[in-house]
Amino acid sequence: MLVVFPNFLEAQIPDELTKTEKIYGLSKFWQEVNYNFVYLNKIDKEKWDEEYKKMIVDVQKTENDYEYYRLLQKFCALLKDGHTNVYFPKEVQNKILYSDFGEYKIFVSNIDGKAIITRINSKKKEELPIGTEIIKVNGIETMQYIKENVFPYISASTKYILEDRGIERMFQGIAGTSFDIEVKFPDGKTRSLELIHEKSTENELYPPYEKGELIDFKWINGDIAYMALNSFSNKKIDSLFISKLPELFKAKKLIIDLRNNGGGNTGIGRNIFKYLTNDTVLYGLKTQSRLHIPSFKAWGKSVGARDTVNNAWAKQAYLSYRDNFYHNFPYYPHTIELVSDRIVVPTVLLIGHNTASAAEDFLIFADNQKHMFKIGEPTYGSTGQPMMFELSGGSIARICTKKDTYPDGKEFVGYGIQPDIKVKKTLSDYIENKDPALEEAVKYLKQRK
């Protein structure tokens, strides 16, 4: 168990919500999920309702606002959706620590299902070198500890993202939270260490974070243009891309890196993609959302499955009663109106677990492009249109309201978009600071004419 000193709780964490407000926030989230969550048909509805009833009791017993919102996150995680979340209010979020332990600042990543230190404050890089594995937490094998104490609070559409986030957030806590850990160094030796959450004073990290821009551009081997598109949330990236066109037109081959692109606006990505194809039409997402008409739901209680045969009215009533009737948005491919040269050369799209949402939508456009090839790891596996709303105490929640698929209906939410060649970082790659996916992309493009 975590050890938390009570005086830290009293000094650090707000405790302002009444029992009524706690029940209301829980009920508000439950209600909006039932009415708007697009994947309601994929969950065990009876279990969901039973958990809600249990939570009514549990939220009233929470001792502070942090514990309350943690319970809401646990409730939300049952939906297993990366675009459905409960967020801490600012006053609580600012009190939460992940990597700060006073003289230590430790960042952990998932490498082959193990919790590996991949970044640390510079003064401790010799004591806890990159590649050190955390093998036990509070006397429990690390992955078992995470399974019991971290996974239940994380909303994720895919198992590998759940594992990534679970390891990255394994030390989430407030000031004073204590962890007794056992580590195994790259040379095989082990050591025990007590970590106590306290704001770190050293900000210099090893290896240092590379300062990421909206677009990172460089040349590789003289004829391969490398461009990282790191976000589609800022429309400025479109003009930045256009400013790079004179350089891009010189490229014989191209690498587009989407591994750090967590999404944003699909239209922003589309404005870039149109320069990368000779097509005049782009085939993007096919979408649907739940359609709720109360009268159909009322009629559906007395409609059986047999009644729906060749009867559209009965089918809608039957499905509506079961919260399973959907509206299919008309599918319209996007017509490109562009008077410009294009960059249509052998192209590698680098993808990974952090390629998410609108960046995955970008990959749907690329699916039928014969000059494009995907290298890396499966993508985040979650996109859609979240509905944002407030809960008690300033917390914000969001619920995914739109299901997106390939144009032919093939699903990628919950699975991720798969690379044509799978390449993932090994422990030695982290230790040696190598980028095997980029190396594979260069190797692949050398073979293309």
N, C-alpha and C positions, 0 to 999 in steps of 0.2 A: 504493500500500500504506500501511497504518497504520504510523506510527512509534511504537514503544513502548520506553521506556528500561528496560533489563534490571534496574537496581537497584530500580525501582518494582515490577516483577514479584516480585522476591525479597522485598521488604518488605511487599507488599500482599496477594498472592494465596496462599491455602493450597496446599500441594503434599503431600498426605497419603495419597492413594489409591495402593495397590499396583497392579501390572498385573493381578493376579488379581481384585482388587475392581473394576477398570475393566471387565474382560471380563464379570464377573458382572452388574454393573449393566446393561450393554448387553444381555446375554442375557436377563435378567429382563424388560426392557421388550419385547424381541422376542417372547418367549414369551407374555406377557400379551396383547399385540396379537393374536397368532395365535389365541389361545383366546377372547378376549372382545370385540375391536373389532367394533362392529356394522356398520361399513361396509367390512369386509374384502373384500367382493365388488366394491367399486368401485376397488380398487387393483390394480396389476400385481404379482401375487404372486411371479412369478419375479424381477422386478426388485427387489422388497422383500427377498427372500432373498439375492440377489446383493449387495445393498448391505450387508446384515448381515454377510456374510462379509468384505467389504472393511473394514467398521468394526472387526471383530475385530483387524485389523492396525493400523488407524489410531488406535484409542483407546490402544493401548500406547505409541504414539509421542508422545502429548500431554505437554507439559512441566510442566503444573500442573493443578489441579482445574478452574479456569475453562475452560481449553481443552477438557478432557474433557467437561464438561457442555454446552459449546457444540456439540460433536460429537453428543451425544445429542439435543440440540434439533434439529440438522440432520437427524438420522435420523427423529425424530418428525415433522418438517415434511413428510416425504414422504407422510404420511397425509392431509394437507390437511383437517384437522378442528379447529374452534375449541374443542371440548371434550376434546381429546386433547393433553396437554402434558407437558413435562419442566421442572421448576422448579429453579433453583439452590438449594442449601442456604443457610441464613441467613448463614453465615460468608463465603460467596462473594458472595451478593446484596448484602450491605452494602458491598462493595468496588467495586461497579459504578456508574458515573456515566453520565448521559444528557444532561443540560443544563448541567452545571457546568463552567465554563472559567475559574476564578479570577475575574478582574474582569468576566467575561461570564457571564450565565445565559440561555441561548437555548432557546426552545421552538419546534418546527417542526411545521407541519400540512400535510396534503394539500389543496391547492386546485387543482382542475382538473388533477390530475396533476403539479403542481409543488410543490417543497418551499419553503414560505413561512413566514417568521418571523411568528408570530401572538402571541407574548408574549416579553417580555425584561425583564431587571432595569432598574429605573427610571432608573438613572444612564446607561444606554446607549441609551435610547429615541430620542435624537436621532441618535446615531451609526449605529445599526441600526434604523431605524424599522419599525413594523409594516407588513407588505406587502413587505418585502425578500425577494427570491428567492435561494435558493442554487442557482447554476447549474453549479458544478463542485466536486468533492471530490477532492483529491489528483491533479489534472490530468485527471480523468475527468468527462464529463457526469454530472450528479447522478443521473438515473434509471438510467443504465447502472451507475454505482457501486453504487446500492442493489440493483439486480437481481443484481449479482455478489456483493455482500458482506453484504447484509442479508436479502433475501427468503428465501434458502435456510434460514434459521434460524427462520422464523416459521410457526407453525401457524395456518392460517386456512381456513375453509370457503368463503369467497367471494373473488373477485379484488380487489374494492374494499376489503375489510378488510385483505387482504394489502398493498395499496398504502398504505392509511392507516397501518398499523402500521410498515411499512417506512420511511416518511418520518419518523414520530414517533420511531423508534428508530435512525435512521441514524447517530447519534453515540454509540451504546452503546460503552463501553470502560472501562478502568481508569485510575487516576491515572497521568499521564505519556503517555497516548495522544495523538498529535498528528494534526491534520487541517489540511491546507492547502486553504482554500476560496476560491471566487470568488463574490461576491454581486452582484446587480443591484438597485439601489434603485428605488423606485416612479417616480422621475423618469427612469429609464433608464440612469443612470450606473452604472459597475461599480467594484469594488474587490477586491483580494486581502487575505486575512487568515489568520493562523495561529492555530489554537485548540489549546490543550493542556489536557487534562482535569486539573482541580484543583478541590477543593471551593470553591464560591463563598462569599463572606462576606456578600453583600447578599441579603436575602430579599424586599425590596420589589419587586413585579413590576408591569409595565404591559402591558396593562390588568390590574388585580388580579383574582384569582380571586374569584368570588362565593361567599360561604359557603353551601354547599348543605346544606339540612336534608333529613330524610326526606320531608317534605312542604313545598312552597312554595305559598303561597296568596295571591291578590290579586284585585281586581276590575278589569275593563277596561270602560270606557265605561258603567259603572254597572250593567249587566245581564248581563255576561259574567263568569262565575266561571272564573278560571284556577287550575288545580291541577297542580303537578308532582309526580308520584310517582317518586321518585328511586332507590328500591331495593325489592326484595321479599325481601331477605335478613334483614331485622329485623322480627320480628312486631309490634314496637311501632307500625309504620306503620298497622296495622289500627285500633288504638285512637285514634291521631292522626286518622285519617280520620273515624272516628265522631264525634270531638269537633268536627269541622268541618261536620257535617251540618246544624245549625241555619242556618249561613250558606249552604250549598249549596242548601237547600230554597228559598231566595229567588231562585235563579238562573233566568233565562229561557233562557240558553244556557250552554254549558260547553266548556272546553278542558282536556283531560287531556294533560299533557306527559310522554311516556315517553322522551324523547331521551337522558337520562342514566341510564336504568334498565338496569343490566347484568344484572338477573335476581335469582335467589335461590330462593325456594320458590313453586311454582305455586299452592299452596293459599292463601298469603297474598294473592296477587293476586286469586284467586277470591273471597275474603272481601270484597274491595272491589267487585269487578265486580257482585256480586249486587245492590248498591244502584243500579246504573246501567241496569237493564233491568226491564221488566215481565214478562219470561218467568219461568216457574216451573222451567224446565229449561235448563241450560247445556250446549252441545255443545263439548267440548274436544278434546284431542289423541287421535288414534288411535296406538297404540304397538305396537312389536314388538321382540324381542331374539333373538339367536342361540340356538339350542337344540342342544346337543352331547351326543349319546349315543354313546359309543365303539363299541359293537357295530354300530350303523348305519353308522358311518364305515368300519369294517372290511368289512362286507358290500358297501358301496358301491363298492369297488374293482373288483368284477367285474360291476357293473350298468351297462348302457348306456342312452342316452337313450330308445331304442325300448322298453326294458323298463318304462319308467315310465308308459306309456299305460294309463290306467284301473287303475293299480296304486299305491295310496297307500304301501304298504310299500316298493316299489322306488323310488318318487319320494323318500321320505325318505332312503333309503340312498344314492341317487345324489347328492342335494344335500348330505348330511352329509359324504360323502367329499370334496366340493369346498368345504367350509366355507361352505355357502350355504343351510342350512336354518334357518328362523326360526319362533319361537313368536309367534303373534298374541295379545296380551292381550285378554281379553273387553272389548268396548266398552260402557261404561255412562255415559250422560249424567249430569251432576250435577243432582240435584234441589235446588231452592232452598227452604229453610224459613226464611222471614224475615217477621216481623211488624213492618213498618216502612213508612214512606213511601219512595218511590223518586225518584231524580232522572232522569227520562226526558225530556230536552229535546234540541234540536239540539246535537250533541256532535262536536267535532273532536278526534281523537287525533293528537298530534304525535309523529312517529316519525323515527328516524335510524339511522345506522350503529352507534351505541352502544346501541340498543334490542336487548337480547339475552336469550336463554335464557328464564327465566320471564316476562319482559316480552313476549316473542314469544308465549308460551303465552296470556298475557292477551289478545293480539290475535286469537288463534284463537276465543276466546269471543265476541269482537266481530264476527266475520266476517259473521254473519247479522243484525246489528242495523241496521235501516234508518235509525235516527236518528244513527248514528255514521259518521264520515267521516275518512279518514286523509290527513294532509298531512305532507310532509317528504321524506325519502330512504328507500331500502330499508333494512330492518333488518339486524342483524348476520348473520343466516342460520345460526345454530347453537344447538341446544338438545339435551337428552338427559340421561341419568343417568350421570355419570362415576364410574368406580371408582378410588379413590385407593389408592396403595401406595407403599412406600419403595424407593428404589434405594440403591446404595452411597453412603456418606459423608453420609447425612442428606438427600439429595435426595428430593423427592416427585414422583411422576408420576401422571397420571390418564388414563384411557381411556374413551371414550364407549361405553356398553354398550346404549343404548336408542335406537331410531329413532322419531322423532315426526313425524307428518304431520297435515294437516287431516283432519277426520272422513271425508272421501271418499277419502282416500289421496293427495291432492295434496301434493307435497313442497315444503317451503320451506327446509329445511336445504341449504345450498349455493347458494341463490338469494336468500334474504331475503324478508320479507313486503313487498309493494309498496304504496306510497302511492296513493291515488286522484288526488291532485295532487302532482307531484314538484316540490319546491322545495329548492334547495341554496344555501349561502352562496357568494357570489362574493368576489373579492379586495377589491372596494370595500366590500362588507358588513363584512368584517373590519376594514378601515381605519377605517370610519365607525361600527363597533360596532353594526351593525344586525342584526335578527333577522327575515329575510324570511319564514321559515316561520310565525312567530307573526303577522306582519302579514297573511299570506295567510289564516290561520285566522280572524282578526278580520273580514277582508273577506268571507270565505265566510259567516260566521255572520250578518253584517249583512243578507245576502240571504235568509236563512232566516226563516220565520215561526214 
